[in-house]
């Protein structure tokens, strides 16, 4: 499956450099090993895409409800997933 997601410039850069090989996302979508993430750089200040994107193959998905980056009600509803890629 192909999944498109927004990525802020700071994290896009780290992924592109090979320093960041995972994503933590709200588990409100299906994702599995073998899927392809299309990461599109999103500028939160302008609320627009920059035009840059990259593809990453999902190698591992860990779902949990223990991290507190999103509103508690959303975490309780969906849980979280850690997505490893290469």
C-alpha distances in whole Angstrom, upper triangle without the diagonal:
4,6,10,13,17,19,23,24,26,23,21,24,24,20,21,25,23,25,22,19,18,17,18,17,18,16,15,12,9,8,8,10,8,5,6,9,11,14,16,20,22,25,27,30,29,26,25,22,24,22,21,17,15,12,12,10,10,13,14,14,17,18,22,24,27,26,28,26,25,27,28,28,24,24,25,23,20,21,19,16,17,14,15,14,16
4,7,10,14,16,19,21,23,20,18,21,22,18,19,22,21,23,20,18,16,16,17,16,17,16,15,12,10,9,10,11,10,6,5,6,7,11,13,16,18,22,23,27,26,23,21,18,20,18,17,13,12,9,10,9,10,14,15,15,18,19,22,24,27,26,27,25,24,27,28,27,24,24,26,24,20,21,19,17,17,14,15,13,15
4,7,10,13,16,19,20,17,16,19,20,16,18,21,20,21,18,16,15,13,14,12,14,13,12,9,9,8,10,12,11,7,6,5,6,8,11,14,15,19,20,24,23,20,19,16,18,17,16,12,12,9,10,10,10,14,15,14,17,17,20,22,24,22,23,21,20,23,24,24,20,20,23,21,17,18,16,14,15,12,14,13,15
4,7,10,13,16,18,15,13,17,18,15,16,20,19,20,18,16,15,13,14,12,14,14,13,11,12,11,14,15,14,11,8,6,5,6,7,11,12,15,17,20,19,16,15,12,14,13,13,10,10,9,10,12,12,16,17,16,19,19,21,23,25,23,23,20,20,22,24,24,20,21,23,22,18,19,17,15,16,13,15,14,16
4,7,10,13,15,12,11,15,16,13,15,18,18,19,15,15,13,10,12,10,11,12,12,11,12,12,15,16,16,13,11,7,6,5,6,9,9,13,13,17,17,14,13,11,13,13,12,10,10,10,11,13,13,16,17,15,17,17,19,21,22,20,20,17,16,19,21,21,18,18,21,20,17,17,15,14,14,12,14,14,16
4,7,10,12,10,9,13,14,13,14,17,18,18,15,15,14,11,12,11,13,15,14,14,16,15,18,19,19,16,14,10,9,6,5,6,6,9,10,13,13,11,10,8,10,11,11,9,11,12,13,16,16,19,19,18,20,20,21,22,23,20,20,16,16,19,21,22,18,19,22,21,18,19,16,16,15,14,16,16,17
4,6,8,6,6,9,11,10,11,14,15,15,12,13,12,9,11,11,13,16,16,16,18,16,19,20,20,17,15,11,10,6,6,5,5,8,9,13,14,12,11,9,10,12,10,9,10,12,13,16,16,18,19,18,19,20,21,22,22,19,19,15,16,19,22,23,19,20,23,23,20,20,17,16,15,13,15,14,16
4,6,6,6,9,10,11,12,14,16,15,13,15,14,12,13,13,15,18,19,19,21,20,22,23,24,21,18,15,13,10,8,6,5,6,7,10,11,10,10,9,10,12,11,11,13,15,16,19,19,22,22,21,22,22,23,23,23,20,19,15,16,19,22,24,21,21,25,24,22,22,19,18,17,16,17,17,18
4,5,5,6,9,10,10,12,14,14,13,15,15,14,16,16,19,22,22,22,24,23,25,25,25,23,20,16,14,11,9,6,7,6,9,11,12,12,11,10,9,11,10,11,12,15,16,20,20,23,23,23,24,25,26,26,26,23,22,18,19,23,26,27,24,24,28,28,26,25,22,21,19,18,19,18,19
4,6,5,7,9,10,11,13,11,11,14,14,13,15,16,19,22,23,23,25,23,25,25,26,24,21,18,16,13,12,9,10,10,11,13,15,15,15,14,12,15,13,13,14,17,17,20,21,22,23,22,23,24,25,25,24,21,20,17,19,22,25,27,24,24,28,28,26,25,21,20,18,18,18,18,18
4,5,5,6,8,10,11,9,8,10,10,9,11,13,16,19,20,20,22,20,21,21,22,20,18,14,14,10,11,9,10,11,12,15,17,16,16,14,13,15,13,12,12,14,14,17,17,19,19,19,20,21,22,22,22,19,19,15,17,21,23,25,22,22,26,26,23,22,18,17,15,14,14,14,15
4,6,5,6,9,10,10,9,11,11,11,13,14,18,20,21,20,22,19,21,21,21,19,16,13,11,8,8,6,9,10,13,15,16,15,14,12,11,12,9,8,9,11,12,15,16,18,19,19,21,22,24,25,25,21,22,18,20,23,26,27,24,24,28,27,24,24,20,18,16,15,15,13,14
4,5,5,6,9,9,9,11,13,13,16,18,21,23,25,24,25,23,24,23,23,22,19,16,14,11,11,9,12,12,15,16,18,18,17,14,12,14,10,11,11,13,14,17,18,20,21,22,23,25,26,27,27,24,24,21,23,26,29,31,27,27,31,31,28,27,23,21,19,17,16,15,15
4,5,5,6,5,5,9,10,11,14,16,20,22,24,24,24,22,23,22,22,21,18,16,15,12,13,12,14,15,17,19,20,20,19,17,16,17,14,13,12,14,13,16,17,18,19,20,21,23,24,25,25,21,22,19,22,25,28,30,27,26,29,30,27,25,21,19,16,15,14,13,13
4,5,5,6,5,6,8,9,13,15,19,20,22,21,21,19,19,18,18,17,15,12,12,9,11,11,14,16,17,20,21,20,19,17,16,16,12,11,9,11,10,13,13,15,16,17,19,21,22,24,24,21,22,20,21,25,27,29,26,25,28,28,25,24,20,17,15,13,11,10,9
4,5,8,8,9,12,13,17,18,22,23,25,23,24,21,21,20,19,18,15,13,12,10,11,11,14,16,18,21,21,21,19,16,14,14,11,10,8,10,10,13,15,17,19,20,22,24,26,28,28,25,26,23,25,28,31,32,29,28,32,31,28,27,23,21,18,16,14,12,11
4,6,8,10,13,15,18,20,24,26,27,26,26,23,24,22,22,21,18,17,16,14,15,14,17,18,21,23,24,24,22,19,17,18,14,13,12,13,13,16,17,18,20,22,23,26,27,29,29,26,27,24,26,30,32,34,31,30,33,34,30,29,25,23,19,17,15,13,12
4,6,7,10,13,16,19,23,24,26,25,24,21,21,19,19,19,17,15,16,14,16,15,19,20,22,25,26,25,24,21,20,20,16,14,12,13,11,13,15,15,17,19,20,23,25,27,26,24,25,23,25,29,31,33,30,28,32,32,29,27,23,20,17,15,12,10,9
4,6,9,12,15,18,22,23,26,25,25,22,22,20,21,21,19,17,17,15,17,16,19,20,22,24,26,25,24,22,21,21,18,17,15,15,14,16,16,16,17,18,20,22,23,25,24,22,23,21,24,27,29,31,28,27,30,31,28,26,22,19,16,15,12,12,11
4,6,8,11,14,18,19,22,21,21,18,19,18,18,18,16,14,15,13,15,14,17,18,20,22,24,23,23,20,20,20,17,15,13,14,12,14,13,14,14,15,16,19,20,22,21,18,20,18,20,24,26,28,25,23,26,27,24,22,18,16,12,11,9,9,10
4,7,11,13,17,18,20,19,19,16,15,14,15,15,14,12,14,12,15,16,18,20,21,25,26,25,24,21,21,21,18,15,13,12,9,10,10,10,11,12,14,16,18,21,20,18,20,18,21,24,26,27,24,23,26,26,23,21,17,14,10,8,6,6,6
4,7,10,13,14,17,16,16,13,13,13,14,14,13,11,13,12,15,15,17,20,20,24,25,23,23,21,21,21,18,16,14,13,10,11,9,9,9,9,11,13,15,17,17,15,17,15,17,21,22,24,21,19,22,22,19,17,13,10,7,5,4,6,9
4,6,10,11,14,13,14,12,13,13,15,14,13,10,12,10,13,14,15,17,17,21,23,20,20,19,19,20,18,15,14,13,11,12,10,11,10,9,10,12,13,15,15,13,15,12,14,18,19,20,17,16,19,19,16,14,10,8,6,5,7,8,11
4,7,9,12,12,13,12,14,15,17,16,15,13,15,13,15,16,16,18,18,21,23,21,21,20,21,22,20,18,17,16,14,15,13,14,12,10,9,10,10,12,12,9,11,9,11,14,15,17,14,12,15,16,13,11,7,6,5,6,9,11,15
4,6,8,9,11,10,13,15,17,15,15,12,14,12,14,15,15,18,17,20,22,19,20,19,21,22,20,18,17,16,15,16,13,15,13,10,10,9,10,11,13,10,11,9,9,12,14,15,11,10,14,13,10,9,6,6,6,8,11,13,17
4,6,8,10,11,14,17,19,17,17,15,16,15,17,18,17,19,18,21,23,20,21,20,23,24,23,20,20,19,18,18,16,18,15,12,11,9,10,10,12,10,10,9,8,10,11,11,8,7,10,10,7,6,5,6,9,11,14,16,20
4,5,7,8,11,14,17,15,16,14,16,16,18,20,20,22,21,25,26,23,23,22,25,25,24,22,21,19,18,17,14,16,14,10,10,7,9,9,12,12,13,12,11,13,13,13,9,8,10,9,5,5,5,5,9,10,14,16,20
4,7,10,13,16,18,16,17,15,17,17,18,20,19,22,21,24,25,21,22,21,24,25,24,22,21,20,19,19,16,19,17,13,13,11,12,12,15,15,15,14,12,13,14,12,9,9,11,9,5,8,8,9,12,13,17,19,22
4,6,10,14,15,12,13,12,14,15,17,19,19,22,21,25,25,22,22,21,24,23,23,20,19,18,17,16,14,16,15,12,13,11,14,15,18,17,18,17,15,17,17,16,13,13,14,12,9,11,10,10,12,12,15,17,20
4,7,11,12,10,12,12,14,16,18,21,21,25,24,28,28,25,25,23,26,25,24,21,19,17,16,14,12,14,13,10,12,11,14,16,19,19,20,19,18,20,20,19,15,15,16,14,11,12,11,10,12,11,14,15,19
4,7,9,7,9,9,12,14,17,20,21,24,24,28,28,25,25,23,25,24,22,19,17,14,13,11,8,10,9,7,10,10,14,16,19,18,20,19,19,21,21,21,17,16,18,17,13,13,11,9,10,8,11,12,15
4,6,6,9,10,14,16,19,22,23,27,27,31,31,28,28,25,27,26,24,20,18,15,12,10,7,8,7,6,10,11,14,18,20,20,22,22,21,24,24,24,20,19,21,19,16,15,13,10,11,9,10,11,14
4,6,9,11,14,16,20,22,24,28,29,32,33,30,29,26,28,26,24,20,17,14,11,8,5,5,5,7,10,13,16,20,22,21,24,23,24,26,27,27,24,22,24,23,19,18,16,12,12,9,9,9,11
4,7,10,13,15,19,22,24,28,29,33,33,30,29,26,27,25,23,19,16,12,10,6,5,6,8,10,14,16,20,23,25,25,27,26,26,29,29,30,26,25,27,25,21,21,19,15,15,11,11,9,11
4,7,10,13,16,19,21,25,26,30,29,27,25,22,24,22,20,16,14,10,9,6,5,8,10,10,14,16,19,22,24,23,26,24,24,27,27,27,24,23,25,23,19,19,17,14,14,10,11,10,11
4,6,9,13,16,18,22,24,27,27,24,22,19,20,18,16,13,10,6,6,5,6,9,12,12,16,18,21,24,25,24,26,24,24,27,28,28,24,24,26,25,21,21,18,15,15,11,11,9,10
4,6,9,12,15,18,20,23,23,21,19,16,17,16,14,10,8,6,5,6,7,11,12,12,15,17,20,22,24,22,23,21,21,24,26,26,22,21,24,23,19,19,16,14,13,10,10,8,10
4,6,10,12,16,18,21,21,18,16,13,14,12,10,7,6,5,7,9,10,14,16,16,19,20,23,25,26,24,25,22,22,25,27,27,23,23,26,25,21,22,19,17,16,13,13,11,12
4,7,9,13,15,18,18,16,14,11,11,11,9,5,5,6,8,11,12,15,16,16,19,20,22,24,25,22,23,20,20,23,25,26,22,22,25,24,21,21,18,16,15,12,13,11,12
4,6,10,12,15,14,12,10,7,8,7,6,4,7,9,11,14,15,19,20,20,22,23,25,26,27,24,24,21,21,23,26,27,23,24,27,26,23,23,20,19,18,16,17,15,16
4,7,10,12,12,11,9,6,6,7,6,6,9,12,13,17,18,21,22,22,23,24,26,26,27,24,24,20,20,23,26,27,24,24,28,27,24,24,21,20,19,17,18,17,17
4,6,9,9,7,6,4,6,8,9,9,12,15,17,20,20,23,24,23,24,24,26,26,27,23,22,19,18,21,24,25,22,23,26,26,23,24,21,20,20,19,20,19,20
4,5,6,6,6,6,7,10,11,12,15,18,20,23,24,27,27,26,27,27,28,28,28,24,23,19,19,22,25,26,23,24,28,27,25,26,23,23,22,22,23,22,23
4,6,5,7,9,10,14,14,15,18,21,22,25,25,28,27,26,27,26,26,26,26,22,21,17,17,19,22,23,21,22,26,25,24,24,22,22,22,22,24,24,25
4,6,8,11,11,15,16,18,21,24,25,28,28,31,31,30,30,30,30,29,29,26,23,20,19,21,25,26,24,25,29,28,27,27,25,26,26,25,27,27,28
4,5,8,9,13,15,17,20,23,25,28,29,32,32,31,32,31,32,31,32,28,26,22,22,23,27,28,25,27,30,30,28,29,27,27,27,27,28,28,29
4,7,9,12,14,16,19,21,23,26,26,30,30,28,29,28,29,28,29,26,24,20,19,21,25,25,22,24,27,26,25,26,24,24,25,24,26,26,27
4,6,9,11,13,16,19,21,25,25,29,29,28,29,29,30,30,31,28,26,22,22,24,27,27,24,26,29,28,26,27,25,25,25,24,26,25,26
4,6,8,9,13,16,18,21,22,26,27,26,28,28,29,29,30,27,26,23,22,24,28,28,25,26,30,28,26,27,24,24,23,22,23,22,23
4,6,9,12,15,18,22,23,26,28,27,29,30,31,32,32,29,28,24,24,27,30,31,28,29,32,31,29,29,27,26,25,23,24,22,22
4,7,10,14,17,20,22,25,27,27,29,30,32,33,34,31,30,27,26,29,32,33,29,30,34,32,30,30,27,26,25,23,24,21,21
4,7,11,14,17,19,22,24,25,27,28,30,31,32,29,29,25,26,29,32,32,29,29,33,32,29,29,26,24,23,20,21,18,18
4,7,10,14,16,19,21,21,24,25,27,29,30,27,27,24,24,27,30,31,27,27,31,29,26,26,23,21,20,17,17,15,15
4,7,10,13,16,18,19,22,23,26,28,29,26,27,24,25,28,30,31,27,27,30,29,26,26,23,20,18,15,15,12,11
4,7,10,13,15,16,20,21,24,27,28,26,27,24,25,28,30,31,27,26,29,28,25,24,21,18,17,13,13,10,9
4,6,9,12,13,17,19,22,24,25,23,25,23,24,27,29,29,26,25,28,27,23,22,19,16,14,10,9,6,6
4,6,9,11,15,17,21,24,25,24,26,24,25,28,29,30,26,25,27,26,23,22,19,15,14,10,8,5,6
4,6,8,11,14,17,20,22,21,23,21,22,25,26,27,23,22,24,23,19,18,16,12,10,7,6,4,7
4,7,10,14,17,20,21,21,24,23,24,27,27,28,25,23,25,25,21,19,16,13,11,8,5,5,7
4,7,10,13,17,18,18,21,20,21,24,24,25,22,20,22,22,18,16,13,10,8,6,5,7,10
4,7,10,13,15,15,18,17,18,21,21,22,19,16,18,18,14,12,10,6,6,5,6,9,13
4,7,10,11,12,15,16,17,19,19,20,17,14,16,16,13,10,8,5,5,7,9,12,16
4,7,9,10,13,14,14,16,15,16,14,11,12,13,9,7,5,4,6,9,12,15,19
4,6,7,11,12,13,14,13,14,12,9,10,11,9,6,5,6,8,11,14,18,21
4,6,8,10,10,11,9,11,10,6,7,9,8,5,6,8,11,14,17,21,24
4,7,10,11,12,10,13,12,8,10,13,12,8,8,10,11,15,18,21,25
4,6,8,10,9,12,11,8,11,13,12,9,7,10,10,14,16,20,23
4,6,7,7,11,10,8,10,13,13,10,9,12,13,16,19,22,25
4,7,9,12,10,9,12,14,13,11,9,12,12,15,18,20,24
4,6,8,7,6,10,11,11,10,9,12,14,16,19,22,25
4,5,5,6,9,10,11,11,11,15,17,20,23,25,29
4,5,5,6,8,10,9,11,15,17,20,23,26,30
4,6,5,6,9,10,12,16,19,21,25,28,31
4,5,5,6,7,9,13,16,18,22,24,28
4,5,5,5,6,10,13,16,20,22,26
4,6,6,9,13,16,19,22,25,29
4,6,10,13,16,19,22,25,29
4,7,9,13,15,19,21,25
4,7,10,13,17,20,23
4,7,10,13,16,20
4,6,10,13,16
4,7,10,14
4,7,10
4,7
4
